[in-house]
Amino acid sequence: MSSTSPSVPNPPPVATPLRVDEVDRVPHTARARDLAQRCDEDDGRACWLLASAYERGTEGLEYDEASARRLYRRACRRVGVGCTDAARLHEDQRVPYLERGCEAGDQRSCQEWADAVPDSDEAKRQGCNAGWLEACTEPLEGCNGTLADCMERIEDLATSQPDEANQLARLTCNSERTAGCVLHGGILMDRDPAAAQIAYQWACGSGRVEGCEKLRNFELSDTERLNVERRIAALTAGAAASAAADED
């Protein structure tokens, strides 16, 4: 008679933690409830604003650094806004957060990333494109100096010698190098508006809110205009975050 091994019951399934929505974390009477609702709907900027409220103890919330950290990380992952704050509150992960924010197009993240890793050519390139002249140390053929030197010359010549300024500006603004695109767009507006629009698009794409704002003056499709406004909102939120941190 064959013997059979006693059956061993399967282990009980591991309980999956229930997701706690942000709207369930805030007091029902708090003005932050609307921000929490929007954050739960994957509005990254709302997550950043809610994180700021937790960190500053505003919008009816008490100071809660853990919640601020969590929400800054969430905002950073979603849209890049909040990466500089996540970097500020996670010193051991500062560089990765700044790199993530820069890749998402946040101007301040690019600048701080370039400052944090001065030996990184990529960080310097991104910081320069985002408008931080201190990172524009690349020697530029045809400018008799660095990219930063060239941009200063363009500004000096823009009014008195616009043709020469335009020639120099071409060297600082293209699909790969966008540091001078806001300057170039301004020079091109009267002579070639279509080319100016392209320059501003490159600037906007690299995280320059000035370039995005200039695009408002052009004829855009409804989808293009919505994307520009979203871009401006995200970049403006990042600048506001940095300003608030500087005040503290």
Residue pairs with C-beta under 8 A, 6 or more apart in sequence:
21 36
21 40
22 36
22 37
22 39
22 40
22 47
22 50
22 71
23 33
23 36
23 37
23 39
23 40
25 36
25 67
26 32
26 33
26 36
26 50
26 60
26 61
27 33
27 60
27 61
29 60
30 59
30 60
30 61
31 59
31 60
32 50
32 53
32 59
32 60
32 61
35 46
35 49
35 50
35 53
35 59
36 46
36 50
38 46
39 46
39 47
39 50
39 71
39 74
42 78
44 74
44 75
44 78
44 79
44 80
44 81
44 82
44 234
45 75
45 79
45 81
45 233
45 234
45 237
47 71
47 74
47 75
47 78
47 82
48 71
48 72
48 75
48 81
48 82
48 85
48 237
48 241
49 237
50 59
50 71
51 67
51 68
51 69
51 70
51 71
51 72
51 74
51 75
51 82
51 85
52 58
52 68
52 85
52 241
52 244
53 59
53 61
54 61
54 63
54 64
54 65
54 67
54 68
54 71
55 63
55 64
55 65
55 68
55 85
56 63
56 244
57 63
65 89
68 85
68 89
69 86
69 89
69 90
71 82
72 82
72 83
72 85
72 86
72 89
73 82
73 86
73 90
74 82
75 81
75 82
75 83
75 85
75 86
76 82
76 83
76 85
76 86
76 97
76 100
76 101
76 104
77 100
79 104
79 234
80 100
80 101
80 103
80 104
80 105
80 106
80 109
80 234
80 238
81 101
81 104
81 106
81 234
81 237
81 238
81 241
82 101
82 238
82 241
83 97
83 98
83 100
83 101
83 102
83 104
83 106
83 109
83 238
84 97
84 98
84 101
84 106
84 108
84 109
84 112
84 238
84 241
84 242
84 245
85 241
85 245
86 93
86 97
87 93
87 94
87 95
87 97
87 98
87 101
87 109
87 112
88 94
88 245
90 97
94 116
95 113
95 116
95 117
97 109
98 109
98 110
98 112
98 113
98 116
99 109
99 113
99 123
100 109
101 108
101 109
101 110
101 113
101 238
102 109
102 110
102 113
102 123
102 126
102 127
102 130
102 207
105 205
105 206
105 207
105 231
105 234
105 235
106 207
106 234
106 235
106 238
107 130
107 131
107 207
107 208
107 209
107 235
107 238
107 239
108 130
108 238
108 239
108 241
108 242
109 207
109 238
110 123
110 126
110 127
110 129
110 130
110 132
110 207
111 127
111 130
111 131
111 132
111 135
113 120
113 123
113 126
113 127
114 120
114 123
114 124
114 126
114 127
114 128
114 132
114 134
114 135
115 127
115 132
115 134
115 135
116 123
117 123
118 124
123 135
124 135
124 136
124 137
124 138
125 135
125 138
125 177
126 206
127 134
127 135
128 135
128 136
128 137
128 138
128 147
128 148
128 179
129 177
129 178
129 179
129 206
129 207
130 206
130 207
130 208
131 179
131 182
131 207
131 208
131 210
133 148
133 151
133 152
134 148
136 146
136 147
136 148
136 151
136 179
137 146
137 147
137 148
138 146
138 147
139 145
139 146
139 147
140 146
140 147
140 149
140 150
140 171
140 172
141 171
142 168
142 171
143 149
143 150
143 153
143 168
143 171
143 172
145 153
147 172
147 177
147 179
147 180
150 168
150 171
150 172
150 180
151 172
151 179
151 180
151 183
153 165
153 168
154 165
154 168
154 169
154 172
154 180
154 183
154 184
154 187
155 183
157 164
157 165
157 168
158 165
158 183
158 186
158 187
162 187
165 187
166 184
166 187
166 188
166 191
169 180
169 183
169 184
169 187
170 184
171 177
171 180
172 179
172 180
172 181
172 183
172 184
173 179
173 180
173 181
173 183
173 184
173 185
173 199
173 202
173 203
174 202
175 202
178 202
178 203
178 205
178 206
178 208
181 199
181 200
181 202
181 203
181 206
181 208
181 211
182 199
182 200
182 203
182 208
182 210
182 211
182 214
184 196
184 199
185 196
185 197
185 199
185 200
185 203
185 211
185 214
186 196
188 195
188 196
188 199
189 196
193 218
196 214
197 215
197 218
199 211
200 211
200 212
200 214
200 215
200 218
201 211
201 215
202 211
203 210
203 211
203 212
203 214
204 211
204 212
204 215
204 228
204 231
205 211
207 235
209 232
209 235
209 236
209 239
212 228
212 231
212 232
212 235
213 232
215 228
216 225
216 228
220 228
